[in-house]
């Protein structure tokens, strides 16, 4: 008798008619971190390298030291460019 291990096939989101929108990105469950929306397509971005992480921290600290007190420096956020682009 052979016993095969159970394997699970990942279930990828199926795009709606037309393409994904920024609103869809907010509602889709279980997306990997750093998922971006480019031209209505989901783009799964690899994690940051150590160099990138250090560069972001450098610029964050520099901006904090130069920004007026009433402004807050926020890192790692998305920007809605339009309905089909949120990098």
Helices and strands as residue ranges (DSSP letters): H 22-27, E 35-38, E 41-44, H 50-66
